[in-house]
Amino acid sequence: MSLRLFHDPGFEAPIGEHIMPIRKFHLVADALRDDARFEIIAPEPVEIADLARVHTPDYIEAVRTGEPRALAESQKFPWSPQLFPSVRLTNGGVFAAAATALERGASAALASGFHHAGANHGEGFCTFNGLVVALEKLRAQGRVGRAAVLDMDLHYGNGTASLAESRDWLFALSIYGNDYWENRPYRDVEIVRHPAGPNHAGAALPNGCRGDEMLAILERNLPRLLESRPDVLLYQAGADPLRDDPYSPLDLGHADLAARDRRVFEFAKSHGLPIAWVLAGGYTPDVSQVVAVHVNTAHACAEVFSDSASQAR
C-alpha cells in the first residue's frame, strides 16, 4: 500500500520574492509524483472553528481580512487575500496527514508545520500553528487523547512550546541549532538556549555539530517522547540544519539528515507510534538543496514503513 502524502497547489500564497521558498511545496510534490510508493492527495481546508481551538479570534480575523496589517503580517509574510485560504489548506494538510497516520501508521503533509506561530500572533514565516491545530481537531473528534511533537527544524519551535504549556496532553520536544524568541533567531546556542517549561523541552545541537553527534543527541532524547504515552507523533522534519543553509552553524550534510529521518521513523515504527511529518525550514539560495532534503525524508519514510504501511491501526 502506498504512503499517502497531502498537497494542494493552493498551499502557496503569493508572497513574491522571499527568503522562504514557498514554491518548494510543489517542487517536492512534483519530485515524488511518479514514485509508485507515494499517493499524493489534496486535503480539505480546516474550518475557522478548528483554528479557534488554538488561535485568538482577533488574530484569525486579522489574517482573514488583512487588518490590522501589522498583526496580519506578524509572521513576516506580505498579506494578500489568498493568504487565509492558503493557510487553511496547509493546516488541513497537516490534519489529514495526522488522521491518516492513525489509520495507516505513517503519512505526511507537503507543507510546513508552522511551529513558530503562537495563540495571538504569527512568527518566523508561520501563520497558524498547523501542528497544534491538527492535534486539537483530532482530540475534538475523540481520535486521540495524548500527543507528542518532535521538532528537528534548525530553530526551536517556540510557538508550539508556548501552546503546549497550557495543554497537559501535549509534549513538544525540539532538537535545535538556533534558538528563537519574539520573531528573532539566535544563532549561537552557547549563548542563548530555550529553557524547558510545562510540557516542552529542548536539546541543543552545538555549533559545528556533525552527523554522529547529532544522532547521539537524538538517540538520548527519543525516549522522552514515550513518557506521556502519546497516541500520535508529529515530526517537523527541517531542511535548514543543512550546512549550506545561511542560518545553520551545523556541519550536517544530506546523508546526515537522511540518517536522522530514518532513525525517527524506525523509532516510531518500533514502538507502534503513528507518525505524520511535515516540511520545515530550508533557505539555501539553491532551492534544489532544500527539495533534496525533503525528498530524502519521504524516501526514508517509505523505506522504513514499506512492510507495515498497509497494516491498519
C-alpha positions in Angstrom: 0.0 0.0 0.0 1.3 3.5 -0.9 2.3 6.2 1.5 -0.2 9.0 1.4 1.1 12.5 1.1 -1.1 15.6 1.1 -0.5 18.5 -1.2 -2.6 21.2 -3.0 -1.4 23.9 -5.3 -3.3 26.3 -3.1 -0.7 25.8 -0.3 1.3 28.5 -2.0 0.2 32.0 -1.2 1.6 34.8 -3.5 4.4 36.2 -1.2 6.6 37.4 -4.0 10.4 37.2 -3.8 11.0 36.0 -0.3 13.7 34.1 1.6 11.1 31.4 2.4 11.0 29.3 -0.8 7.2 28.6 -0.7 7.4 27.0 -4.1 9.3 24.1 -2.6 5.8 22.6 -1.7 5.0 21.9 -5.3 8.6 21.1 -6.2 8.7 18.3 -3.6 5.3 17.0 -4.7 6.5 17.0 -8.3 9.7 15.1 -7.4 7.6 12.4 -5.7 4.6 12.2 -8.0 5.9 9.4 -10.3 7.2 7.2 -7.5 4.7 4.3 -7.1 5.4 4.2 -3.3 3.5 7.5 -2.9 0.0 8.6 -3.4 -0.5 12.4 -3.4 -3.9 13.6 -2.3 -5.4 17.1 -1.9 -6.7 17.8 1.6 -9.7 19.7 2.7 -9.1 23.1 4.4 -9.6 23.4 8.1 -12.6 25.4 9.3 -12.4 28.6 11.3 -13.7 26.7 14.3 -10.6 24.4 14.0 -8.3 27.4 14.1 -10.2 28.9 17.0 -9.3 26.0 19.3 -5.7 27.3 19.1 -5.7 30.9 18.0 -7.5 34.0 19.2 -10.5 35.5 17.3 -8.7 38.8 16.8 -5.7 37.1 15.2 -7.8 34.8 13.0 -9.8 37.8 11.8 -6.6 39.8 11.1 -5.2 37.1 8.8 -8.6 36.7 7.1 -9.1 40.4 6.4 -5.6 41.9 6.5 -6.5 44.3 9.2 -4.8 45.4 11.4 -2.0 44.9 8.9 0.8 44.6 11.4 -0.9 41.6 13.1 -1.9 40.1 9.7 1.8 40.2 8.7 3.3 39.3 12.1 4.7 36.1 10.6 6.8 38.2 8.1 4.7 37.4 5.0 3.1 40.1 2.9 -0.7 39.9 3.4 -2.9 39.2 0.4 -6.5 37.9 0.1 -5.0 34.5 -0.8 -3.1 34.1 2.5 -6.1 33.0 4.6 -7.3 30.3 2.1 -3.7 29.0 1.7 -3.1 28.5 5.4 -6.5 26.9 5.9 -5.4 24.4 3.3 -1.9 23.8 4.7 -3.4 23.3 8.2 -5.9 20.9 6.6 -2.9 19.0 5.1 -1.3 18.6 8.5 -4.6 17.4 9.9 -5.2 14.9 7.0 -1.7 13.5 7.5 -2.1 13.1 11.2 -5.5 11.4 10.7 -4.1 9.1 8.0 -1.1 8.1 10.3 -3.6 6.9 12.9 -5.1 4.6 10.3 -2.0 3.6 8.3 1.0 4.1 10.5 2.6 7.0 8.6 1.7 9.9 6.4 2.9 13.4 5.5 1.8 16.9 4.6 4.0 18.5 1.9 3.7 21.8 3.7 5.2 23.4 6.8 4.0 22.7 10.4 4.3 26.5 11.2 5.9 25.8 14.6 6.7 29.5 15.5 3.0 30.6 15.5 1.6 31.4 18.9 -2.0 31.8 20.0 -2.4 35.5 19.2 0.2 36.2 16.5 2.5 34.7 13.9 6.3 34.5 13.8 9.0 33.3 11.6 7.0 32.6 8.4 4.4 30.7 10.5 0.8 32.0 10.4 -1.3 29.4 12.2 0.3 26.5 14.1 -0.8 23.6 12.0 0.7 21.0 14.4 -1.4 22.0 17.3 -4.5 22.8 15.1 -4.4 19.3 13.7 -4.0 17.7 17.2 -6.8 19.8 18.7 -9.1 18.7 15.9 -8.2 15.0 16.4 -8.9 15.4 20.1 -12.2 17.2 19.4 -13.2 14.2 17.3 -12.2 11.8 20.1 -9.5 10.2 18.0 -6.5 10.9 20.2 -6.1 11.6 23.9 -2.4 12.5 24.1 0.1 13.6 21.5 3.8 14.5 21.0 5.7 16.7 18.6 9.3 16.1 17.7 10.7 19.3 16.1 14.0 19.0 14.2 13.9 22.3 12.4 17.1 24.2 12.9 15.1 26.7 15.0 13.5 26.0 18.3 9.7 25.5 17.9 8.8 28.3 20.3 5.2 28.7 19.1 4.5 25.0 19.7 6.2 25.2 23.1 4.1 28.2 24.1 0.9 26.4 23.1 2.0 23.2 24.9 2.3 25.0 28.2 -1.5 25.1 28.6 -2.1 21.6 27.2 -1.1 18.9 29.6 -2.0 16.3 26.9 0.8 17.6 24.6 4.5 17.2 24.9 6.8 19.1 22.5 10.5 18.2 22.1 12.8 20.4 20.0 16.3 19.3 18.9 17.7 22.5 17.5 20.7 24.5 16.5 19.3 28.1 16.7 17.0 29.4 19.5 14.0 31.5 18.5 12.4 34.2 20.6 10.0 37.0 19.7 10.3 36.7 16.0 14.1 36.6 16.1 16.6 33.7 15.6 19.6 33.3 17.9 22.4 31.5 16.0 24.7 30.6 18.9 23.2 28.0 21.3 26.2 28.5 23.6 24.8 32.0 24.3 21.0 31.6 24.0 19.2 28.4 24.7 15.5 27.9 25.2 14.5 26.9 28.8 12.3 23.9 29.3 8.8 24.6 30.6 5.5 22.9 31.2 5.1 20.1 28.6 8.0 21.2 26.4 11.8 20.6 26.4 14.8 21.0 24.1 18.2 19.6 23.3 20.6 22.0 21.7 23.0 20.9 18.8 26.3 22.6 19.4 27.9 24.8 16.8 29.8 22.7 14.2 27.7 19.6 15.2 28.5 16.7 12.9 26.2 13.8 12.0 27.4 11.3 14.6 27.0 13.8 17.4 23.5 14.8 16.1 22.4 11.2 16.0 23.8 10.6 19.5 21.8 13.5 20.9 18.7 12.3 19.0 19.1 8.8 20.4 19.4 10.1 24.0 16.2 12.2 23.7 13.9 9.9 21.7 12.7 8.0 24.8 11.3 11.3 26.2 8.6 11.2 23.5 7.2 8.0 25.0 6.9 9.2 28.6 3.4 10.7 28.1 2.2 7.7 26.2 1.1 9.6 23.1 -1.4 8.3 20.6 0.3 10.1 17.7 3.7 11.8 16.9 4.0 14.8 14.6 7.5 15.2 13.2 8.8 18.6 12.0 11.5 17.5 9.5 13.7 20.5 9.0 15.8 21.2 5.9 17.6 24.2 7.5 20.1 22.2 9.7 21.9 21.6 6.4 25.5 23.0 6.5 24.8 25.1 3.3 21.8 26.9 4.9 22.6 30.5 5.6 21.2 30.2 9.1 22.9 26.9 10.0 26.0 26.8 12.2 26.0 23.0 12.0 28.1 20.7 9.9 25.4 18.4 8.6 25.1 17.1 5.0 22.3 15.4 3.1 23.3 12.0 4.3 23.3 13.1 7.9 19.7 14.5 7.6 18.6 11.4 5.8 20.0 9.2 8.6 18.2 11.5 11.1 14.9 10.9 9.4 15.4 7.2 9.1 16.1 6.9 12.8 13.0 8.9 13.7 10.8 6.6 11.5 12.5 3.5 12.8 11.8 4.6 16.4 8.1 5.4 15.7 7.6 2.0 13.9 9.3 0.0 16.6 7.0 1.5 19.2 3.8 1.2 17.2 3.6 5.0 17.3 1.7 6.6 14.3 3.8 9.3 12.8 3.0 12.2 10.5 5.7 14.5 9.2 5.8 17.9 7.6 8.3 20.0 5.7 10.2 22.6 7.7 12.8 25.3 7.1 15.4 25.5 4.4 16.7 28.8 3.0 19.6 27.9 0.7 19.7 30.1 -2.3 19.7 26.9 -4.4 16.1 25.7 -3.7 17.0 22.3 -5.1 19.1 21.7 -2.0 16.0 22.2 0.2 13.9 20.0 -2.0 16.5 17.2 -1.9 16.3 17.2 1.9 12.6 16.8 1.9 12.6 14.2 -0.9 15.1 12.2 1.2 12.7 12.4 4.2 9.9 10.9 2.0 12.2 8.1 0.8 13.3 7.3 4.4 9.7 7.1 5.5 8.7 4.8 2.6 11.7 2.5 3.2 11.0 2.1 6.9 7.2 1.7 6.6 7.2 -0.3 3.3 6.4 -3.5 5.2 3.9 -2.0 7.6 2.1 0.9 5.9 -0.6 -1.5 4.8 -1.4 -2.6 8.3 -4.4 -0.6 9.5 -4.2 0.5 13.1 
